[in-house]
Amino acid sequence: MLQTKNMTAEQRRNRKLKIFKSVMTVSCALIFCCGIFQSVELLTFCGRDFRTTIAFDSRYEQLCMTITEILLAIAGVFGIYWRKAGPVYIVAVSFLLCTTMVFHLVDFVMGIISMYDKDGKMEDSGQFLQKLIVSYKDGDMLSIHKLNGLQICKECCGIKGPEDKAIHSDDTGNGLIRSCCPDDKAATCTLQNAYTVGCANKLMEDEGRLLTFQAISVFTILCEFFTYQALLRCFV
């Protein structure tokens, strides 16, 4: 009788462990997929930044974060099914996962803050471009890189078009910033051969991608928190 009860208890533990492993695998798979999605977005998206910075392009920093999440998701699944994975391995993965989660949370908060202006209103594409162009004219290297990359990628010029005085490279009104024109005409970029579409309209088309990126960040953070808590409670 006692042996039967012990077998029943053991079967229940094995069933719970099996369910737990399945749930953890799904959680790690979700983190992996979110990491892949955000990495692809960071590599291919050439619109407004997901988070602004004054030091360097934040996308390189964010790429390190998403790639780390992908690797930790793989390490998490490996630790769940690897019988020789001891407490030290699980604690190490959990610690790195927690650190990445905190970093992702800070990145998300900074991304939301950067979308608003000083008055607490959501900054529109025109305001973003205006600040970028002013910094460009001041010689800020990061702003020069961002504005040139944006106009070349989106094939646009200025805020509303090449008529914007802000993107004129001289006082005559004829010369424009080189990136306002295709590569073969960049040496003599003028109103006649510049892109006719303003960048504000182009950026408005990407607002959905910005919000989707931030929504994925929230979902990833929740999955990481659940995985971190579960790993420590059940394997350590």
Secondary structure, 3 states (H helix, E strand, C coil): CHHHHHHHHHHHHHHHHHHHHHHHHHHHHHHHHHHHHHHHHHHHCCCCCCCCCCCCCHHHHHHHHHHHHHHHHHHHHHHHHCCCCCHHHHHHHHHHHHHHHHHHHHHHHHHHHHCECCCCCECCHHHHHHHHHHHHHCCCHHHHHHHHHHHHHHCCCCCCCCCCHHHECCCCCCCECHHHCCHHHHHHCCCCCCCCCCHHHHHHCCHHHHHHHHHHHHHHHHHHHHHHHHHHHHHC
